[in-house]
């Protein structure tokens, strides 16, 4: 859990493999665009900073976080990628809608990953308010997009290592 004293996007104490030999898909929710655009910029820049070629980063938008699962599924059905990063933001409201969307997205992303035996990364913020989301989309707690990109690189590398 992020605290006011911890930037979770600090990877200075971990080895990150080169992303040069991998193709990545990024599926970005349009809902809460201020947040999801910042997540996307963080993810894209992290991939490039770790060697991914811009032409090997395929980006697609979907209306909201609920549609991330379908976006990832379609991408994996139709494109060769080594990992998919799903970026979205669901902010708690006054109803239980938040709970249903968060649960559906988490389960859906997991199911797509299992179905395709490919890394599908959960880069979805599930926050109590807008400020918490901003803090995690390039603010004082780092950028969850960066974290999702590093996870995608590491998981693509693991899949390559184990699958030979």
N, C-alpha and C positions, 0 to 999 in steps of 0.2 A: 504494500500500500504506500502511495506517495504521501510524504509529510511535507510540512513547510521547509524542512531542512534537506530534502532529498530530491535530486533531479534523476528520475528513472531512466533518462535517455543518455546517461553517461556510460559509454562502453570502453573506457580507457583501460580497464582491467580485464578485458576479455579478448581472445583472438577471434578475428572475423575473417573467414575465407574470402578469396577474391570472387566477385560476382561476374567476372568477365565471360565465363563460359555458359552462363545461364540466361534463359528468357523468362521474364516475369510478366504476369498480368496484374493490373491494378483495377479493381472495381470500386468506384467512389459514389456514395450516396449524395444526391443533390440537396436533400433536406438538411437544414442547418449548414448551408453552404459556407458560411464564414469559417466554421470549424472544420468541415470536411476538406475544404480547399487547402487550409493550413496543414492538415494531416497529409494530404496528397503531396504538397510541396516538400514536406519533410521526408516522406517515403521515397519520392522520386530522387531527391538530392542525395539521400543516403545510398540508394542503389548505385547511382552514378559515381559517388565518392568512393565506393568500394569496387569499382571496375566495370559495372554493367554498362553496356553500350546503349545509348538512348534509343536506337532502333530496336533493341531487344526488350523494351519496356512498352507493353501494350496497355493502353488506358481506355476504360469504358465507364460511362456514367449510368446510374440507375436512379429512379425517382427518390427512393428512401432506403433506410437501413433494412427494412423487411425484404426488399428486392435484391439485396446483396447475394443471397443464396442462389437465386435464379441467375443472376449475372455471372457468378462464379461457375455455375453448372454449364451455362451456355459457352462461356469462354473455354472451359476444359473440353467440351464436346467438339469445338470448332477450331481451336488453335493449339499449336504445340507450345506449351509453357512448362517450366520446371516448378513454378510455385505461383500461387495467386494470393494477392493481398486484398482483403476486404476492408474498406475504410468507411466508417459511418459515425453517427452521433445521435444518441437517444437521450433526451433530457426529461427528467421526471416531471410529470404534470399533476393534475388534480385527480386523475382517474387511474385505474389499474392497467390502462392501455400500455404504459411503460413496461410493466412486468411481462405482459404477453409478447410484446415486440422483442424485448431483450432475450427472453427464453427461446422464441422461435428462431431468431437470428443465430444465437449461439449453437443451438441444436442443428439448424440447417447447414451452417458452415462446417460443423463437424461431420455431418452426414455426407456432404459433397466431398470432403477430403477422404473419407473412408471409401466411398464409392469409386473414386478415381485413383486411389493410392498416390495422391499428390498432396504436397503441403498447401493448405488453404488457411491463411493467417487471419485471425480475429483481431482486426484493428478498429474495433468499434468502442467508442467512449459511451459509457452508461453512467451519467452523472446526475446529481441532484439539482444542479442549476447551471446556467450559462457560464458563470465565472469559473466553476470547476472545469468545464469543458475548455474554456480559453486557457486555463492554467496547464492543461494537458495537450494543447495543440500549438505548442511553441512558447508557452508561458513558463512560469516558475517551476513547473514540474516536468519540463522537457516537452517532447513531441512524440505522442503515441505512433505517429506515422514513421518516425525514425525507428522506433522499437519494432514495429511490424516489418519494416524493410530488413533490419538485421536478422530478425527471426526467419524471414523468407530465405535469406542468403544461407543461413546456418542449416535450415531444414532442406533446402535444395542440395547443399553439399552433403548432408547426411544421407539423403536418398541416393545420390550418386555413389557415395562410398559403399553403402549397403547393397545396392542393386548392381554394382560393378559396371 
